[in-house]
Amino acid sequence: MEDDISSYIDEIISALGDDLELSREDIEKEFRRFLEYGVPPDQAKKSIVKKFGKDKLNRKLLKDIVPNERNLNLICKIITKNVKEVNIRGENRVIYYGLIADESGILPFTSWKSSFPAEKGDVVEIRNAYSREWQGNVQINIGERTGIKKLEEDKLPDISQEPRKCKIIDIYNTFGPIEIKAKILSISEKEIEIDRVKRKVFSGILADETGKAQFTAWHDFDLKEEDVIRVSGCYAKFWKGIPQIVFDERATLEKLTEDLEVGSPVLPLHRLVDMRGGIDVTTEGTVIEIKDRSGYIERCPECNRLMRNGECRIHGKVKGVADLRLKMVVDDGSAGIGVIANREITEKLIGKTLEECKKIVENEGEEKLLEEIKETLLTKKLRLRGNALGDEFGTTLIAKDAEIIEEDIKKGAEELLQLLEGER
């Protein structure tokens, strides 16, 4: 009998593993107490493991987490879940990201696990996660050694929170339910299938005086262009830095009779880099680099891809369509971004038409045209407007408009002199 008890104690210790907080003597005492009450040995073993082991979670609330904590154990709800592919040291990997919430708050998460066994709306137990700082906020990171287990809905207290009133420019640093007032600038409808059920989804662009964002409505609120709405209980997520407002039938939406002026944010480069992206933003910077393959190019007439040596990598040898583009790096002393400009903007900035550029290439070669472009634009200050996208390689602005800012050197010198005299 004693040998059998010793065997059970060994099994309990093995099952508890890293969670073992009791001595062998304490475990044996607890086991014998169960036997004295007539509990079968196998059931006694399960009860002890459940009481002192894996089900005893040293849980931490989201509001109490600071950057660079390890061994975090959480019980939370998946608010949003997104998937994207990233390139890490030359290897493509799929990661999962979104928002999690508990009764104390909401935080963003990123999971590096090969699979993520939970969906939006699931209550989960997360073991052995860690925290990092991302864009000035705490982020929960989930690695391969992190455990994720679905729980029943009632395992998490009520997480309903009062939506935070904010402007579009504020949502970059806001996690959780929000309330915004905005104007619908565009809207379209499509039908998708989820779990074999067809649903209508409405998407488009909305804006307020501070900026613009994409939106997705998973419910038919009978929205139309130019509608001014107040929506409470929506969430913000991001794709390549582009803000996206998401709401469904659980949100409260009110159509307003007032009009709303909309604007395009004017941002310094460091702010744009911190945000990673934005819709219809304006910024300024000095051209410090003109990248190769700027100037005259040819595109495939079938797919519009850039051709090299008269060939498209998809359609082979085809007669290319002449085009112009610029790939630049601009900097303002605090940060730098990439800029891509189309034919129209390129012609405007370099003061040459497509036909003029084509003749230079035919007569003197591509390098000659690139040299003239560099002479025209390098060290020039530009005002740029467009959509900015961010990824692991940095922030790139797809220009919709651009102009050279002619700096008044005399005025600048006078302002500098006044500043120096004021410091004496």
C-alpha positions in Angstrom: 0.0 0.0 0.0 2.8 2.4 0.9 4.5 1.7 -2.4 1.3 2.5 -4.2 1.0 5.8 -2.3 4.6 6.7 -3.1 3.9 6.0 -6.8 0.9 8.3 -6.8 2.9 11.0 -5.1 5.6 10.7 -7.8 2.8 11.1 -10.5 1.4 14.2 -8.8 4.9 15.8 -8.5 5.5 15.0 -12.2 2.1 16.5 -13.2 2.7 19.7 -11.2 6.1 20.2 -12.8 7.1 23.9 -12.7 4.0 24.8 -10.8 5.0 22.8 -7.7 4.8 25.0 -4.6 4.5 22.2 -2.0 7.0 19.8 -0.5 6.6 16.1 -1.0 5.5 15.7 2.6 2.7 18.3 2.1 1.5 16.5 -1.0 1.5 13.2 0.7 -0.4 14.6 3.7 -3.0 16.1 1.3 -3.3 12.8 -0.6 -3.8 10.7 2.5 -6.5 13.2 3.7 -8.5 12.5 0.5 -8.1 8.7 1.1 -9.4 9.0 4.6 -12.6 10.6 3.3 -13.0 7.6 0.9 -11.9 9.4 -2.3 -10.5 6.9 -4.8 -6.7 7.3 -5.4 -7.0 8.3 -9.0 -9.6 11.0 -8.2 -7.5 12.2 -5.3 -4.6 12.6 -7.6 -6.6 14.7 -10.1 -8.1 16.8 -7.4 -4.6 17.7 -6.0 -3.2 18.5 -9.4 -6.2 20.7 -10.2 -6.0 22.5 -6.8 -2.3 23.2 -6.8 -1.2 22.9 -10.3 -2.1 24.1 -13.8 -5.5 25.5 -12.8 -3.9 27.7 -10.1 -3.2 30.7 -12.3 -1.1 33.5 -10.9 -3.1 35.9 -13.0 -2.2 39.5 -13.7 -4.6 42.2 -14.8 -3.8 44.1 -18.0 -3.9 47.5 -16.3 -1.0 46.4 -14.0 1.4 45.3 -16.8 4.4 47.4 -17.6 7.0 46.9 -20.5 9.5 44.0 -20.3 7.7 41.8 -17.9 8.0 38.0 -18.3 6.0 34.9 -17.3 2.7 36.7 -17.6 -0.5 34.7 -16.9 -3.7 36.3 -18.2 -7.4 35.6 -18.6 -8.8 37.8 -21.3 -11.1 38.1 -24.3 -9.9 38.3 -27.9 -11.4 41.6 -29.2 -9.8 41.6 -32.6 -7.6 39.1 -34.4 -5.6 39.7 -37.6 -3.1 37.8 -39.7 -0.2 39.1 -41.7 3.0 37.7 -43.2 6.4 39.3 -42.3 9.9 38.6 -43.4 12.3 37.9 -40.5 16.0 37.5 -41.4 15.0 36.4 -44.9 12.3 34.0 -43.8 8.6 34.5 -44.3 6.5 34.0 -41.2 2.8 34.3 -40.4 2.0 36.3 -37.2 -1.2 37.1 -35.5 -2.0 40.4 -33.9 -5.0 42.3 -32.4 -6.5 43.4 -29.1 -7.2 41.5 -25.9 -9.3 42.8 -23.0 -10.1 41.9 -19.4 -12.1 43.7 -16.7 -9.3 46.2 -16.2 -8.4 47.3 -19.7 -7.4 46.6 -23.3 -3.9 46.0 -24.8 -2.6 45.1 -28.2 -1.0 41.7 -28.7 1.3 40.0 -31.2 1.6 36.2 -31.4 4.6 34.5 -33.0 3.2 31.0 -32.5 2.8 28.9 -35.5 -0.9 28.7 -34.9 -3.3 30.7 -32.7 -6.1 28.5 -31.3 -8.6 31.2 -30.6 -10.9 33.6 -32.5 -12.5 37.0 -32.0 -14.8 36.8 -29.0 -13.2 33.8 -27.3 -12.2 34.0 -23.6 -8.8 32.5 -23.2 -6.2 31.7 -20.6 -2.7 32.8 -21.7 0.3 31.5 -19.8 3.9 32.6 -20.0 3.5 35.6 -22.2 5.8 38.7 -22.0 5.4 42.4 -22.5 7.2 45.0 -24.7 6.9 48.7 -25.4 5.5 49.5 -28.8 4.9 53.1 -30.0 4.9 54.2 -26.4 2.4 51.6 -25.2 2.5 48.2 -23.6 2.1 45.3 -25.9 1.6 41.6 -25.0 3.9 39.2 -26.9 3.0 35.6 -27.3 5.9 33.2 -28.2 6.1 29.5 -29.0 6.4 28.6 -25.3 3.2 30.5 -24.5 0.2 28.4 -23.7 -3.3 29.4 -24.9 -6.4 27.7 -23.8 -10.1 28.5 -24.4 -12.3 29.0 -21.4 -16.0 29.3 -20.8 -17.4 32.9 -21.1 -18.2 33.1 -17.4 -14.5 32.6 -16.5 -14.0 36.3 -17.2 -15.8 39.1 -15.3 -17.8 41.7 -17.3 -15.4 43.6 -19.4 -17.8 46.3 -20.7 -16.1 49.6 -20.6 -17.2 53.2 -21.3 -16.2 54.1 -24.8 -13.6 56.9 -24.9 -14.5 59.9 -26.9 -11.7 60.8 -29.4 -10.7 62.3 -32.7 -9.3 60.2 -35.6 -5.8 61.5 -34.9 -6.1 60.2 -31.3 -6.9 56.6 -32.2 -3.2 55.7 -32.8 -2.7 55.6 -29.1 -6.2 54.4 -28.0 -7.0 50.8 -27.3 -10.5 49.7 -26.4 -14.0 50.9 -27.3 -14.1 54.4 -28.6 -16.7 57.0 -29.6 -16.1 59.2 -32.7 -18.0 61.7 -34.7 -17.2 61.7 -38.4 -18.5 62.2 -41.9 -18.8 59.3 -44.4 -16.7 60.3 -47.5 -17.2 57.0 -49.4 -19.0 53.7 -48.8 -19.3 50.4 -50.7 -21.0 47.1 -50.1 -19.8 43.5 -50.6 -21.0 40.1 -49.6 -18.6 37.6 -47.9 -19.1 34.1 -46.5 -18.1 33.3 -42.9 -18.7 29.7 -41.6 -20.9 29.1 -44.7 -23.1 32.1 -43.8 -23.2 35.0 -46.2 -22.9 38.4 -44.6 -23.0 42.0 -46.0 -20.1 44.1 -45.1 -19.9 47.9 -45.6 -16.6 49.7 -46.0 -15.2 53.1 -47.0 -13.6 56.2 -45.7 -14.7 58.5 -42.9 -13.2 61.7 -41.6 -13.2 64.4 -39.1 -11.3 67.7 -38.8 -8.2 65.9 -37.7 -7.8 63.2 -40.3 -9.3 60.3 -42.3 -9.6 56.6 -41.6 -11.0 53.5 -43.3 -14.0 51.9 -41.7 -15.7 48.5 -41.8 -19.3 48.1 -40.6 -20.5 44.5 -40.0 -24.1 45.6 -39.8 -26.4 47.6 -42.2 -26.8 51.0 -40.6 -28.2 52.4 -43.9 -25.1 54.7 -44.2 -24.7 57.0 -47.1 -22.0 59.4 -48.4 -22.0 62.7 -46.6 -23.8 61.3 -43.5 -22.4 62.7 -40.3 -22.5 60.0 -37.6 -21.7 59.5 -34.0 -20.7 55.8 -33.4 -20.0 54.5 -29.9 -18.5 51.2 -29.1 -16.3 50.8 -32.1 -12.7 49.7 -32.2 -9.6 50.9 -34.0 -7.1 48.6 -35.8 -4.3 49.2 -38.3 -3.0 47.8 -41.5 0.5 49.0 -42.4 -0.2 52.0 -40.3 -3.5 52.9 -42.0 -6.2 53.4 -39.3 -9.3 51.3 -39.6 -12.5 51.8 -37.5 -14.5 48.6 -37.0 -18.1 48.4 -35.6 -21.1 46.0 -35.7 -24.6 45.7 -34.4 -23.3 46.0 -30.8 -22.2 49.5 -31.5 -24.5 52.5 -31.0 -24.8 54.6 -34.1 -26.6 58.0 -34.4 -27.0 60.0 -37.6 -26.5 63.7 -36.9 -28.2 66.6 -38.7 -25.1 68.9 -38.4 -22.4 69.2 -41.0 -18.7 68.5 -40.2 -15.6 70.0 -41.6 -13.0 67.4 -42.5 -9.3 67.9 -42.7 -6.0 66.4 -43.7 -3.4 66.3 -41.0 -0.1 68.2 -41.5 2.6 66.2 -39.7 6.3 66.5 -39.1 8.2 63.4 -40.3 9.0 62.1 -36.9 5.3 62.1 -36.0 4.4 60.3 -39.3 7.1 57.7 -38.6 5.8 57.2 -35.0 2.3 56.7 -36.4 3.7 54.4 -39.1 1.1 55.6 -41.6 -2.0 57.5 -42.4 -4.6 58.5 -45.1 -4.2 61.8 -46.9 -1.5 63.2 -44.8 0.8 66.2 -45.5 4.4 66.5 -44.5 7.6 68.3 -45.5 11.2 67.1 -45.9 14.4 67.6 -47.9 15.4 65.2 -50.6 18.5 63.4 -49.5 18.5 60.5 -52.0 17.1 59.6 -55.4 17.0 55.8 -55.7 17.9 53.7 -58.7 15.1 52.9 -61.2 13.8 56.4 -60.8 13.1 58.4 -64.0 12.1 56.7 -67.2 10.7 53.1 -66.9 8.5 50.8 -68.9 5.5 48.8 -67.6 3.9 45.6 -68.7 0.7 46.4 -70.7 -1.0 43.4 -69.2 -0.3 43.8 -65.4 1.4 47.2 -65.1 4.4 45.7 -63.4 7.8 47.3 -63.9 9.7 45.7 -66.8 13.4 44.9 -66.8 15.4 44.5 -70.0 12.2 44.4 -72.1 10.7 41.5 -70.0 7.8 41.2 -67.5 8.5 38.6 -64.9 4.9 37.3 -65.4 4.2 37.8 -69.1 7.7 37.6 -70.6 8.8 39.7 -73.6 6.2 42.3 -74.3 6.2 45.8 -75.8 6.4 48.1 -72.7 4.3 51.1 -71.9 6.5 54.2 -71.2 6.1 55.8 -67.8 7.9 58.0 -65.3 8.3 57.6 -61.5 10.4 58.9 -58.6 11.6 56.9 -55.6 13.2 59.3 -53.1 14.2 59.5 -49.4 13.2 62.8 -47.7 14.4 63.9 -44.2 13.7 66.8 -42.0 16.5 66.3 -39.5 14.3 64.3 -37.1 13.3 61.4 -39.3 13.3 60.1 -42.8 10.7 58.3 -45.0 10.6 56.9 -48.5 8.5 58.6 -51.2 7.1 57.2 -54.4 5.7 59.6 -57.1 3.9 58.8 -60.3 4.4 60.2 -63.8 2.3 63.4 -63.2 4.1 64.4 -60.1 7.5 63.5 -61.5 6.9 65.7 -64.5 5.8 68.5 -62.2 8.9 68.2 -60.0 11.6 67.8 -62.6 10.1 70.2 -65.2 10.2 67.6 -68.0 7.6 65.7 -69.8 7.6 61.9 -70.4 8.5 62.5 -74.1 11.4 64.7 -73.2 12.7 62.1 -70.7 12.3 59.3 -73.3 14.4 61.3 -75.8 17.2 61.8 -73.2 17.2 58.1 -72.5 17.3 57.2 -76.2 20.1 59.7 -77.0 22.2 59.7 -73.9 21.1 56.8 -71.7 19.2 56.3 -68.5 22.1 57.4 -66.3 22.1 60.8 -68.0 18.4 61.3 -67.1 19.0 60.1 -63.5 21.9 62.6 -63.2 19.7 65.5 -64.3 16.9 64.4 -61.9 19.4 64.4 -59.0 20.7 67.8 -60.0 17.2 69.2 -60.0 15.9 67.6 -56.7 18.7 66.7 -54.4 18.7 69.0 -51.3 15.4 70.6 -52.4 12.7 70.9 -49.7 9.3 69.3 -50.7 5.8 69.6 -49.4 4.2 66.2 -49.9 0.6 64.9 -49.6 -0.6 61.3 -49.9 -1.1 58.0 -48.1 1.7 56.7 -45.9 2.3 53.0 -45.3 4.5 51.5 -42.6 6.1 48.0 -42.4 9.3 46.5 -40.9 11.4 48.4 -43.4 10.1 51.9 -42.5 7.4 54.3 -43.7 6.7 55.1 -47.3 4.5 57.9 -48.6 2.6 57.3 -51.9 2.4 60.8 -53.2 -0.8 62.3 -54.5 0.7 65.7 -54.8 4.1 67.3 -54.3 5.7 70.7 -54.7 9.1 72.2 -54.3 9.2 74.8 -51.4 11.3 77.8 -52.5 13.1 78.8 -49.3 13.7 82.5 -48.7 17.3 82.4 -47.7 17.4 86.1 -46.7 14.3 85.8 -44.6 15.7 82.7 -42.9 19.0 84.4 -42.1 17.1 87.4 -40.6 15.0 85.1 -38.4 18.1 83.2 -37.3 19.8 86.5 -36.5 16.8 87.7 -34.4 16.8 84.4 -32.5 20.5 84.7 -31.7 20.2 88.3 -30.6 17.3 87.4 -28.4 19.4 84.8 -26.6 22.1 87.3 -25.6 
